[in-house]
Amino acid sequence: MRKVLFYLGAAIILFVGIALIFPTWTPKIAGENSISELKQVDINGTYHELMIRGHDKNNPIIIFVHGGPGVSEIPYVTKYQDQLEKDFTIVHYDQRASGKSYHFGEDYKDLSTDLLVNDLLSLTDYISTRFNQKKVILAGHSFGTYIGLQAAQQAPEKYEAYIGIGQMSDTLESEMDGLHFTIEQAKWSGNTTDVEYLQGLIDKVQSGDRLTPRQYVRKYGGAARLIDENADMEKGFWLGPEYNLLDRIRYIRGAAYSQEVLTGQAMKKPLPTIVTKLDLPVYFIMGQYDYMTSTTSAKTYFDQIDASQKEFITYEQSAHYPQFEEKEKFSKWMADTFAK
């Protein structure tokens, strides 16, 4: 029996050791001018993980800025990006202190939203130079819109357009919209326990001391309607080739730290107090049922923005992930709007 336990323990240790250091990659795309690359690049003094994929390197470039804070969207790529890759070269990156860009032992005491904006601007320069394209398309999702919109304002000459998906706006107004939604849905479902708990949060959310609990927004359909976004992410982490077990640990550590540091900064400086004018085309793409970043609040903010060209687009079947929930519609719109 002891011998069996010894071999079992050795096998488990070996398995975990291999899982921790197993090489990572992104699947190859066929074609002479295609690109399928997963690599670390030094941006502003720290290594950022970049994933670049597309059927033709001469296609227009999209840089996607992930949300969270600290929540990489690389795990979603295999399932939801295939159509976009035919018409665009797509760049995903794990932000400083997030995902594969979280480095044990590195000092992140200066982590801030301003620093992430600077990282994005430097990353844009790297991509534009490498692919010899003067401008790229900038797309932010959720918290990524907080970073992306500021980058677009600061350097509009770098970008062909800005696309805000699940766009952040007046954070307090958005959070109250989400809280009222969850309370009404809990009442409709007859869940008096949830109603009582959520009503007890009104004063704290209204004062900006806390966010509407995301697990309740998800529970009542304000995060996703047509997909299981958490299951998709977990599948990408555990079964996709881009992350190993050590990367998963990096992700957990980085997300916890980033959310603790950055969420409060965004609460104190909501976008309507920072960005009111943009010198490039602006598109907000919102799911009708989005209560992670309220569609109503986003529309109010959109109407306040001064831009020569802007468009507010609502996906009527989606919540916070319209680019995934209605991926065919999103991919077609992107191709019709930007593909050469």
ZIDAZI-V926177 format. One record per backbone hydrogen bond with DSSP energy under -1.0 kcal/mol. NH is the residue of the N-H (numbers start at 1). CO is the residue of the C=O. E is the energy in kcal/mol with one decimal. If there is no record, write none. Layout:
nh:NH co:CO e:E
nh:NH co:CO e:E
This chain:
nh:5 co:1 e:-2.4
nh:6 co:2 e:-2.4
nh:7 co:3 e:-2.3
nh:8 co:4 e:-2.4
nh:9 co:5 e:-2.7
nh:10 co:6 e:-2.6
nh:11 co:7 e:-2.3
nh:12 co:8 e:-2.2
nh:13 co:9 e:-2.5
nh:14 co:10 e:-2.5
nh:15 co:11 e:-2.6
nh:16 co:12 e:-2.7
nh:17 co:13 e:-2.5
nh:18 co:14 e:-2.5
nh:19 co:15 e:-2.6
nh:20 co:16 e:-2.0
nh:21 co:17 e:-1.3
nh:22 co:18 e:-1.1
nh:25 co:241 e:-1.6
nh:34 co:31 e:-1.0
nh:35 co:54 e:-2.6
nh:37 co:52 e:-2.8
nh:39 co:50 e:-2.4
nh:41 co:48 e:-2.7
nh:43 co:46 e:-2.6
nh:46 co:43 e:-1.2
nh:48 co:41 e:-3.1
nh:50 co:39 e:-3.5
nh:51 co:92 e:-2.8
nh:52 co:37 e:-2.6
nh:53 co:90 e:-2.1
nh:54 co:35 e:-2.1
nh:55 co:85 e:-2.6
nh:57 co:33 e:-2.6
nh:59 co:56 e:-2.2
nh:62 co:89 e:-2.4
nh:63 co:137 e:-2.8
nh:64 co:91 e:-2.8
nh:65 co:139 e:-2.6
nh:71 co:67 e:-2.0
nh:76 co:73 e:-1.2
nh:77 co:74 e:-1.8
nh:80 co:76 e:-1.9
nh:81 co:77 e:-2.4
nh:85 co:81 e:-1.8
nh:86 co:83 e:-1.1
nh:87 co:84 e:-1.2
nh:88 co:84 e:-1.7
nh:89 co:60 e:-2.6
nh:90 co:53 e:-3.3
nh:91 co:62 e:-3.2
nh:92 co:51 e:-2.8
nh:94 co:49 e:-2.0
nh:97 co:101 e:-1.2
nh:98 co:95 e:-2.4
nh:101 co:98 e:-2.5
nh:102 co:99 e:-1.7
nh:106 co:103 e:-2.1
nh:111 co:108 e:-1.9
nh:116 co:112 e:-1.8
nh:117 co:113 e:-2.0
nh:118 co:114 e:-2.1
nh:119 co:115 e:-2.3
nh:120 co:116 e:-2.2
nh:121 co:117 e:-2.2
nh:122 co:118 e:-2.2
nh:123 co:119 e:-2.8
nh:124 co:120 e:-2.4
nh:125 co:121 e:-1.7
nh:126 co:122 e:-2.1
nh:127 co:123 e:-2.5
nh:128 co:124 e:-2.9
nh:129 co:125 e:-2.4
nh:130 co:126 e:-2.4
nh:131 co:127 e:-2.4
nh:133 co:128 e:-1.9
nh:136 co:158 e:-1.8
nh:137 co:61 e:-3.1
nh:138 co:161 e:-2.4
nh:139 co:63 e:-2.8
nh:140 co:163 e:-2.5
nh:141 co:65 e:-2.1
nh:142 co:165 e:-2.3
nh:144 co:141 e:-2.5
nh:145 co:142 e:-2.2
nh:146 co:143 e:-1.1
nh:147 co:143 e:-1.1
nh:148 co:144 e:-3.1
nh:149 co:145 e:-2.2
nh:151 co:147 e:-1.9
nh:152 co:148 e:-2.4
nh:153 co:149 e:-1.9
nh:154 co:150 e:-2.3
nh:155 co:151 e:-2.2
nh:158 co:155 e:-2.0
nh:159 co:156 e:-1.2
nh:160 co:136 e:-2.6
nh:162 co:281 e:-2.5
nh:163 co:138 e:-2.7
nh:164 co:283 e:-3.3
nh:165 co:140 e:-2.9
nh:166 co:285 e:-2.0
nh:174 co:170 e:-2.6
nh:175 co:171 e:-2.5
nh:176 co:172 e:-2.1
nh:177 co:173 e:-2.0
nh:178 co:174 e:-2.2
nh:179 co:175 e:-2.4
nh:180 co:176 e:-2.7
nh:181 co:177 e:-2.1
nh:182 co:178 e:-2.3
nh:183 co:179 e:-2.3
nh:184 co:180 e:-2.4
nh:185 co:181 e:-2.5
nh:186 co:182 e:-2.4
nh:187 co:183 e:-2.3
nh:188 co:184 e:-2.4
nh:189 co:185 e:-1.9
nh:191 co:186 e:-2.2
nh:192 co:190 e:-1.4
nh:195 co:191 e:-2.0
nh:196 co:192 e:-2.5
nh:197 co:193 e:-2.2
nh:198 co:194 e:-2.9
nh:199 co:195 e:-2.6
nh:200 co:196 e:-1.3
nh:201 co:198 e:-1.5
nh:202 co:199 e:-1.1
nh:205 co:201 e:-2.7
nh:206 co:202 e:-2.7
nh:207 co:203 e:-1.6
nh:208 co:205 e:-1.2
nh:209 co:204 e:-2.2
nh:217 co:213 e:-1.5
nh:218 co:214 e:-2.5
nh:219 co:215 e:-1.9
nh:220 co:216 e:-1.8
nh:221 co:218 e:-1.6
nh:222 co:217 e:-3.0
nh:232 co:228 e:-2.3
nh:233 co:229 e:-2.0
nh:234 co:230 e:-2.5
nh:235 co:231 e:-2.4
nh:236 co:232 e:-2.1
nh:237 co:233 e:-2.4
nh:238 co:234 e:-2.7
nh:239 co:235 e:-2.6
nh:245 co:19 e:-2.3
nh:248 co:244 e:-2.0
nh:249 co:245 e:-1.9
nh:250 co:246 e:-2.3
nh:251 co:247 e:-2.7
nh:252 co:248 e:-2.2
nh:253 co:249 e:-2.5
nh:254 co:250 e:-3.1
nh:255 co:251 e:-2.9
nh:256 co:252 e:-1.9
nh:257 co:253 e:-2.1
nh:258 co:254 e:-3.0
nh:259 co:255 e:-2.5
nh:260 co:256 e:-1.6
nh:261 co:257 e:-2.1
nh:262 co:258 e:-3.3
nh:263 co:259 e:-1.3
nh:266 co:262 e:-2.0
nh:267 co:263 e:-2.0
nh:268 co:264 e:-2.1
nh:269 co:265 e:-1.6
nh:273 co:270 e:-2.0
nh:274 co:271 e:-2.2
nh:275 co:271 e:-3.0
nh:278 co:306 e:-2.5
nh:282 co:309 e:-2.1
nh:283 co:162 e:-2.3
nh:284 co:311 e:-2.3
nh:285 co:164 e:-3.0
nh:286 co:313 e:-2.8
nh:288 co:315 e:-2.7
nh:289 co:318 e:-2.8
nh:290 co:287 e:-1.8
nh:291 co:222 e:-2.6
nh:295 co:290 e:-1.3
nh:298 co:294 e:-2.3
nh:299 co:295 e:-2.2
nh:300 co:296 e:-1.9
nh:301 co:297 e:-2.2
nh:302 co:298 e:-2.8
nh:303 co:299 e:-2.2
nh:304 co:301 e:-1.0
nh:306 co:276 e:-3.0
nh:311 co:282 e:-2.0
nh:313 co:284 e:-3.3
nh:315 co:286 e:-2.9
nh:318 co:315 e:-1.1
nh:320 co:223 e:-2.2
nh:324 co:321 e:-1.5
nh:325 co:321 e:-3.5
nh:326 co:322 e:-1.9
nh:327 co:324 e:-1.2
nh:330 co:326 e:-2.4
nh:331 co:327 e:-3.0
nh:332 co:328 e:-2.2
nh:333 co:329 e:-2.2
nh:334 co:330 e:-2.5
nh:335 co:331 e:-2.3
nh:336 co:332 e:-3.0
nh:337 co:333 e:-2.1
nh:338 co:334 e:-2.7
nh:339 co:335 e:-1.1
